Amino acid sequence: MPSSTSSSSSSRPTAGIHGVNWLRVSLTAIVLLAAIYGLMEFATRRFLVRSSKILSRIEADRRAVMSPRQGKPLVVLAGNSLLLFGVDMDLLRREVGSEYDIRRYAVEQTAFVDWKYGYRRLLKEGVKPDVFLLMLATRPLVGDEFRRDQFAYYQLSTEDYLPFVSDLRLHPTDATGQLLSHYSNFYANRSDVRKFILAKLVPNMANLTTRLAPVGGQLDPARVLSVSKERLRWFEQETRKDGVKFALILPPTRVDGYTEPVLEASKTAGAATLFPIAGASFPPGEFLDAHHLTEKGAKRFTESLAPALKTELDQWRAGRQKAGLRIH
Amino acid sequence: MLFDTPVFLLFLTLVVAAYWRLRHHQQNRMLLAVSYLFYGWWDYRFLALILISTVVDFQCARLIARSDNPLHRRLLLALSVGLNVCFLGFFKYYDFFAESLAAGLGTLGIEVSVPLLKLILPPGISFYTFQELAYIVDVYYKRLEPSESLVDYALFITLFPHLIAGPIQRPSHLLPQVQRERTWDARQFHDGVMLILTGMFRKCVIADNCALIAEGAFSGKLGEPSIPVLLLGAYAFAWQIYGDFSGYSDIARGSAQLMGFHFMVNFRQPYLSRTLQDFWRRWHISLSTWLRDYLYISLGGNRHGEAKTYRNLLTTMVLGGLWHGANWTFVVWGTIHGGYLALERWVKGKSGNPDAVESHGLFSPGAWLQRIFIFHLVCVAWVFFRAESIQKALTMLGGIGRWEWRPEYMIAFVFLCVFTLPLFVLDLLLESTGEEYPFERHQPVVAVAYAASMILAVLLLSGNQINAFIYFQF
């Protein structure tokens, strides 16, 4: 066995393969890396959305939001899986009334950062909502988590890249990774590709990843108050500049949702917040887990949300009519 | 910048492309500049620290070599060693010792308030400090001529592939390479590319995926400690840290090799060891040999009787443990290994030559029983290395007395097998062939096929978090 302090050159016998252009072999390996990456990029752009239920549903929501207006006020309801599980959209549209065109845009695992820049990207892509509703629980509202690489590709616009890096004070390594994700579909979605492969290799993998998912710690109510005030104020001012009405919808949760500080912050920030029904009003059987509602729970929540939302929208509409402004 | 990120690959490509267009001295200056850029990318605030220690060591070495006065030489040695140890001790261990002192006095009923500084650890300080110490000691003992070029010496210390987490290079090995011209060798370049790909596989595919299970076990997400949780946590971490560090070392060696430098081998299939002594000849070789040559032998080694040999072994391993981090868990980890080595030596001494080297027997059943036994001894120590506190480590180990089964445990074991078996097979291959990466001595078409499979595995199966290499925190 070679000496333990040997270097790779002094201890190895020569390869014994002569007449080989090793530079060409190395360059072939490097070109192969680029070619395989290119193939992955092509494959994910072409096939990933079709083969992923989640991505195809998100894409369907996105297309619906971007489809032509219907001659009535456009209300975009954005959020994460709490929106997806918690609101019965057909029921909501029926209860709020057909005078509003309510379209859902639900993207799992999104939080404030995703929608801060996601909202701006929607506008850049030509979507012009009259009302923008954001449905987030307290933790994703005040936390700095975001959907990472998929956010950079799907929700961040190129012009917002530098402000985003500065806003989150990203380390240069992280920032360059986000830049690559912004342009590369494969790089942005590689974790979904990995999950897809793992699901084939390891049966019932999802049961394990659910157990290993990170759990948030306690929140500081004072911090919740200050951060939510700042963020709600940002949304209020940003949407007002665009002539868009903004409102936050707080979903019910089984655990302490820290809703009081958020409600207080929204008053100070001048942002409308709807909290139609608390989690304590739901029997435990209407929650799938600490946050997500069952179908029955979603019906209950939607029935509480609809009148509150209708009131909010009617007031907004009346205000615009009184000011002589266009409704849509 | 982390080795497994796109920005590092871009950085490496640009540096290598520019490097081979330059002459020797220009190469050294360019490498020095980009190495400082690489270091500053981590945290620019500590550039001054590494610059100061580099300049002081450089000057001390030159003055030591020029002086015949033993007192002057010893004072200069003390200055250099003292400065390096003070920097390392202050930034890495101040809070640890302060807290430990306060806690210790507290148990004696003496309440003291010791201010904590919450210092950030300068990247790579444990590694470059050991390199600087080796250099000054070698110059002092006239084993090495000092460098007359500050650029060359600074490059020896800061060459970016090894700067943050080793392998710890010996001055007699790396400094001459820095000082002499490097010639282009296509075969070495090819080997460098293959090492990088192999390292990426070890780190991104094996280590980052095993980390999920290790974190789940040690954080309690998989449940209270029990036999399955303990086994999952210990096995997962054992393969995580091995994949992580051997992967990093391969990428470091491969990157250096692209520029004509040869770094020492840092791992040789450690989990195929049949004794603990063998394990330490295969695990983190650059550190273990450094400890042997600059600490164990300086303490007297095995030259002054059995009792002092055991003392020296234990001292070396305890300090080696402490080098890994400012936490009593690392001290316990080192102590356990010191105890293992001492016990093994005693047992061998009873049955013959205590310094006997085991011969290889890759496929014999007896050898496999030994390997499994040694692997589990190492895993027991890893529990302390991974746990946040001694109490948590003992709680985890206490799970050996409790049985609980959940369906997720089978999924976790299958997951672990999927991600450890490839590395295990890779190690068997390397052990049987003596190669440094698989198919090293095969035809080019095989090499290209191997490269393609590594690339595919890294692209498709990399763990999805940005996990810094474990040894970066040391």
HADDOCK unambig.tbl for C-alpha pairs under 7 A between the chains (distance, minus, plus):
assign (segid A and resid 4 and name CA) (segid B and resid 281 and name CA) 6.77 0.50 0.50
assign (segid A and resid 4 and name CA) (segid B and resid 285 and name CA) 6.52 0.50 0.50
assign (segid A and resid 5 and name CA) (segid B and resid 264 and name CA) 5.84 0.50 0.50
assign (segid A and resid 5 and name CA) (segid B and resid 265 and name CA) 6.94 0.50 0.50
assign (segid A and resid 6 and name CA) (segid B and resid 264 and name CA) 5.56 0.50 0.50
assign (segid A and resid 6 and name CA) (segid B and resid 265 and name CA) 6.59 0.50 0.50
assign (segid A and resid 7 and name CA) (segid B and resid 262 and name CA) 5.82 0.50 0.50
assign (segid A and resid 7 and name CA) (segid B and resid 263 and name CA) 5.46 0.50 0.50
assign (segid A and resid 7 and name CA) (segid B and resid 264 and name CA) 4.08 0.50 0.50
assign (segid A and resid 7 and name CA) (segid B and resid 265 and name CA) 5.87 0.50 0.50
assign (segid A and resid 8 and name CA) (segid B and resid 262 and name CA) 6.16 0.50 0.50
assign (segid A and resid 8 and name CA) (segid B and resid 263 and name CA) 6.84 0.50 0.50
assign (segid A and resid 8 and name CA) (segid B and resid 264 and name CA) 6.45 0.50 0.50
assign (segid A and resid 8 and name CA) (segid B and resid 265 and name CA) 6.54 0.50 0.50
assign (segid A and resid 9 and name CA) (segid B and resid 262 and name CA) 6.56 0.50 0.50
assign (segid A and resid 15 and name CA) (segid B and resid 441 and name CA) 5.12 0.50 0.50
assign (segid A and resid 22 and name CA) (segid B and resid 186 and name CA) 5.23 0.50 0.50
assign (segid A and resid 22 and name CA) (segid B and resid 187 and name CA) 5.13 0.50 0.50
assign (segid A and resid 22 and name CA) (segid B and resid 190 and name CA) 6.01 0.50 0.50
assign (segid A and resid 23 and name CA) (segid B and resid 186 and name CA) 4.86 0.50 0.50
assign (segid A and resid 23 and name CA) (segid B and resid 187 and name CA) 6.94 0.50 0.50
assign (segid A and resid 23 and name CA) (segid B and resid 190 and name CA) 6.47 0.50 0.50
assign (segid A and resid 25 and name CA) (segid B and resid 444 and name CA) 6.50 0.50 0.50
assign (segid A and resid 26 and name CA) (segid B and resid 190 and name CA) 4.89 0.50 0.50
assign (segid A and resid 26 and name CA) (segid B and resid 193 and name CA) 6.67 0.50 0.50
assign (segid A and resid 29 and name CA) (segid B and resid 448 and name CA) 5.88 0.50 0.50
assign (segid A and resid 29 and name CA) (segid B and resid 451 and name CA) 6.16 0.50 0.50
assign (segid A and resid 32 and name CA) (segid B and resid 452 and name CA) 6.75 0.50 0.50
assign (segid A and resid 33 and name CA) (segid B and resid 455 and name CA) 6.30 0.50 0.50
assign (segid A and resid 173 and name CA) (segid B and resid 1 and name CA) 5.85 0.50 0.50
assign (segid A and resid 173 and name CA) (segid B and resid 7 and name CA) 6.61 0.50 0.50
assign (segid A and resid 176 and name CA) (segid B and resid 7 and name CA) 6.39 0.50 0.50
assign (segid A and resid 177 and name CA) (segid B and resid 6 and name CA) 6.66 0.50 0.50
assign (segid A and resid 190 and name CA) (segid B and resid 460 and name CA) 6.80 0.50 0.50
assign (segid A and resid 191 and name CA) (segid B and resid 464 and name CA) 5.58 0.50 0.50
assign (segid A and resid 193 and name CA) (segid B and resid 460 and name CA) 6.59 0.50 0.50
assign (segid A and resid 194 and name CA) (segid B and resid 460 and name CA) 5.58 0.50 0.50
assign (segid A and resid 194 and name CA) (segid B and resid 461 and name CA) 5.25 0.50 0.50
assign (segid A and resid 202 and name CA) (segid B and resid 411 and name CA) 6.84 0.50 0.50
assign (segid A and resid 202 and name CA) (segid B and resid 414 and name CA) 6.54 0.50 0.50
assign (segid A and resid 202 and name CA) (segid B and resid 415 and name CA) 6.11 0.50 0.50
assign (segid A and resid 204 and name CA) (segid B and resid 411 and name CA) 6.93 0.50 0.50
assign (segid A and resid 205 and name CA) (segid B and resid 411 and name CA) 6.53 0.50 0.50
assign (segid A and resid 207 and name CA) (segid B and resid 408 and name CA) 6.69 0.50 0.50
assign (segid A and resid 208 and name CA) (segid B and resid 408 and name CA) 5.52 0.50 0.50
assign (segid A and resid 208 and name CA) (segid B and resid 411 and name CA) 6.70 0.50 0.50
assign (segid A and resid 208 and name CA) (segid B and resid 412 and name CA) 6.93 0.50 0.50
assign (segid A and resid 211 and name CA) (segid B and resid 221 and name CA) 6.39 0.50 0.50
assign (segid A and resid 211 and name CA) (segid B and resid 222 and name CA) 6.91 0.50 0.50
assign (segid A and resid 212 and name CA) (segid B and resid 216 and name CA) 5.72 0.50 0.50
assign (segid A and resid 212 and name CA) (segid B and resid 221 and name CA) 6.01 0.50 0.50
